[in-house]
């Protein structure tokens, strides 16, 4: 078994699996990646996104918002999957959702919340290879949000608007950092501006 990071031993991986601590661990083309535990800010932001997006999706009549599930690439001979913090699958595309995760297609949006020593941006080539149209990267400490759009097989960062907001076309939301101590991230439904949340 090849393991990343290298200082983790196979015995430690087996113990993680025995204790059920491996639920966020991934395999990248057969290499086992041990994922660091999330911070409180990470989980706070994740909970806020889940609450906001599930309410939004229900109000629009369909789609799925799923936290921490496997997204699989089936076109390789060794296990190859990532576990994003959150995925969005648009209404009418729910057929790509299998019992153990996303198979047979790409989610419409992947949301990654940064943690110390995590590999969120290193997952971009995988997401591009399976055709994820948008990746949102959130900095939980400073409450920042970046949107990356797939173009020509690679991701390009979507620039912020004059008001500092970044727009996800797939989710039809805007995200804007509100300065303060602590800073907040405002999520706004672009179809219905009354629907907003500060996390």
N, C-alpha and C positions, 0 to 999 in steps of 0.2 A: 504494500500500500504506500503510495506517495502522498505526503502530507504537507500542507502549507498552513502556517509558517513552519519552517524546518525544525525549530526547537521543540515542537510538540511531538511526542512519541506515539507510536501505534498503541502502546498500552494505555496512554492517556486518552486517546480517541475511543478505545473500547470502553474505558471507564465512563467517559462522557455519554456514550450510547447506553450503557447499563443504567446510568442515573437519569436518563432522559434529558440531558443538557445539550443534546445535539440537534434540537429542532430547527435551528437556523443555519446549521452547517450545510455546505454545498459541495458539489463535485464539479470541477472545471476540467472537462476532457479527461476524466479519470483521476484527477488530482483532488484529494480531499482537502477542503478549505475550512478551517476552524474559525468561526465567527465570534468576535468579542461580544460580551454582554452589552446590551444597550444601556444608556444613561437614563436618568429620570426625565430630563428634558426631551430626549429622543422619544420616550414612550408617551410623554404628555402631548407632543406634537402629533405623533401617530394617532392617538386617541381623538384629538381634535379633527384631524383629516377624516378619520373614519366616520365620526358623527356628522360632520358637514356633508361629505360626499354621499353617504347613504341616504340622508334626507333629500339631497338634491336629486339623486338618481330615482328615488321613489316618486318625487314630485314630477319628474319628466316621463314617468311611465315605463321604466325598464333599464336593464343593464345590471352589472354586478360590480361591487367594490369588495375586494377580498384581501385581507392582511396575511402576510407571511406564508404564502403557498409557493410550491415549486413551479417554476416555469422551465419546461423541458425542451431540449433540442433533440429530435429523434433521428437526425440524419448522420450521426456519428456512431462508431462502433463501441465507444466506451460511455459510461454515465456522464452526462453533461447537463447540469441544471443550475439555476440560480434561485434564490429565495428573496425577492424584493420585499421591502417593507409593506408595500401596498400595490395592488394592480387594479386597473379598471378595464372591464370588458363591456363594450357597448351593447345596447339592446339589439337582439337579432343575431349576436355572435356567441351566445352562451354555449353553443355546441363544442367550442374548444376547451370547455371546462370539464375535466375528467375527475374521478373520485380523488386522485392523489395530486391534482394540480392542473396546470395549463398544458395541454398537449394538442398538437395538430394545428397550431396557429399562434400568433402573437397577441398579447393583450394590447389594447388601444393606448394605454398609458401605464408606465411603471413609475412609481414614486419611491425614491430612496432618501432616507433620512441619515445624514452623516453621523458617524460615531468615531471616536479616536481609533486610529489604525484600521479602519474599515476599508473596503475595496469597492465602494459605490461607483466611482468613475472608471475603475478597471473593468467593470462589467459592461461598459459601453459597446465593445466589439461583439459581445454575445448578443446584446439586445439588437444591435444593427443587423447581425447575421440572421436572426429570426424575424426581423422586420417590425420591431416595435416603433410606431410612428413618433411617439413622444416619451421623453424621460424627464421627470421633475426631480431635481436634487434640492433638498431642504437642509439648511444649516440650523440646527435646533437652538444653539446658544444665542446667535445673533438674530434668529428668526428671519432668515433670508430664504428666497426661493429662486431657483434657476430653471428655465424651461429649455430643453434641448430637443430640436426637431430633426428627424431623419431626412437627409438630403444627399442623394448620390452615394448611398452606402455608408455614410458617416454622419455624426451628429454635429449640428451647428447651433450655437447658443442663440436663443431668441432675445433680442434687445428689449430692455425695459422701456416703457413709454415715458412721456414727460412728467407724469405724476409718480414715477418710480415703480409702477405696477408692471408685473410680468404676466402675460396672458397664455393660458393653455387653450389652444384651439379645440383640442379633442374633448376636454372637460367643459369648455365654455365658462371658465372661471378666470378671475384675475387674482393675483397674490401680491401683497404690498407690505413691506416692513414699516411698522409704526414705531418711531423712536420713543425711547423711554427707559425707565429702570424698573423692571426689565423691559426689553423691546417685545413687541407682539407682531404676529403675522396675521394680516387681515385677508380672509378668503371671501370673495364676492362672486355671486352668481351673475354672469353677464346677461343672462336672459331675464332675470328678475332681481334687480339690485336690492330689493328689500331682504333678500335671502343672503345674509352675510354672517361671518363668524370671525372672532378674534381669538387666536390661540397663542 
